[in-house]
Amino acid sequence: MVQQNVSEEVPGITELSQRVVTATYHRYPKLHRVLTIVLIVLAVTCLVAVVVRFSALPLMPLPFLAFAWYALSRMRAKAEDDRGLLVWTSWFLAGTLVGFWLMSVAARWLEIASS
């Protein structure tokens, strides 16, 4: 009977995800610019919401969006290293998604507070 180590990685999953991220990043050279514009639009939306709602609550996502921007800049620096590109892409995605989720949470809280 062969005992399999539970903490072992399934062979191929990491390599497959690295290939997908690397191929996408290198196939579309304007992707970095588009992602930067998306982050800027999300950050400006938060700043506009502060002025419109007269509350500091919409500033909650800004640290996560700033971290996503940092991860995006590291993605460009690690463009030739497949593993590094995968790691920083994952961090970029996580920061952006958490920031976007916090934007919806802040909007819901402000909507409840105004009713």
C-alpha positions in Angstrom: 0.0 0.0 0.0 1.4 3.4 -1.0 0.9 6.2 1.4 0.2 9.5 -0.3 1.3 12.7 1.4 -1.8 14.9 1.9 0.2 18.2 1.6 1.6 17.3 -1.9 0.5 19.4 -4.8 -1.4 17.9 -7.6 1.1 17.8 -10.5 0.1 20.0 -13.3 -2.3 22.5 -11.6 0.4 25.0 -10.8 2.0 24.6 -14.2 -1.3 25.0 -16.0 -2.2 28.1 -14.1 1.2 29.6 -14.8 0.8 28.9 -18.5 -2.6 30.5 -18.6 -1.6 33.6 -16.7 1.7 34.0 -18.6 0.1 33.4 -22.0 -2.7 35.9 -21.3 -0.3 38.6 -20.0 2.1 38.3 -22.9 -0.6 37.9 -25.6 -2.3 41.1 -24.7 0.3 43.9 -24.2 -2.3 46.5 -23.4 -3.7 44.4 -20.5 -1.5 46.2 -18.0 -2.8 49.6 -19.1 -6.4 48.4 -18.9 -6.0 47.0 -15.4 -4.4 50.3 -14.3 -7.3 52.2 -15.7 -9.8 49.9 -13.9 -8.0 50.6 -10.6 -8.0 54.3 -11.2 -11.7 54.3 -12.0 -12.5 52.3 -8.8 -10.4 54.6 -6.7 -12.0 57.8 -8.2 -15.4 56.3 -7.6 -14.5 55.9 -3.9 -13.3 59.5 -3.7 -16.4 60.8 -5.4 -18.6 58.8 -3.1 -17.0 60.5 -0.1 -17.9 63.9 -1.4 -21.5 62.9 -2.5 -22.3 60.9 0.7 -20.6 63.2 3.2 -19.1 60.1 4.8 -15.6 58.6 5.1 -17.0 55.1 4.8 -16.4 54.8 1.1 -12.6 55.2 1.8 -12.6 51.6 3.2 -11.6 50.0 -0.2 -8.7 52.4 -0.9 -6.0 50.4 1.0 -7.0 47.2 -0.9 -7.0 49.1 -4.2 -3.6 50.5 -3.4 -2.3 47.0 -2.6 -3.8 45.8 -6.0 -1.9 48.7 -7.7 1.3 47.6 -6.0 0.7 44.0 -7.1 0.1 45.2 -10.6 3.4 47.1 -10.6 5.1 43.9 -9.4 3.4 41.9 -12.2 5.2 44.1 -14.7 8.5 43.6 -12.9 8.1 39.8 -12.8 6.7 39.5 -16.4 9.5 37.1 -17.4 9.3 34.9 -14.3 6.2 32.6 -14.6 5.9 31.8 -10.9 6.3 35.4 -9.8 3.8 36.6 -12.4 1.3 34.0 -11.1 1.8 35.0 -7.5 1.5 38.8 -8.1 -1.5 38.2 -10.4 -3.2 36.3 -7.6 -2.5 39.1 -5.2 -3.7 41.7 -7.7 -7.0 39.8 -8.2 -7.5 39.3 -4.4 -6.9 43.0 -3.7 -9.2 44.2 -6.5 -12.0 41.8 -5.5 -11.9 42.6 -1.8 -11.8 46.4 -2.7 -14.8 46.0 -5.0 -16.7 44.0 -2.4 -16.0 46.6 0.2 -17.3 49.3 -2.1 -20.7 47.4 -2.2 -20.7 46.9 1.5 -20.1 50.6 2.1 -22.8 51.5 -0.3 -25.2 49.2 1.4 -24.4 50.5 4.9 -24.8 54.1 3.7 -28.1 53.2 2.0 -29.4 51.6 5.3 -28.2 54.6 7.3 -29.9 57.1 5.0 -33.3 55.3 5.2 
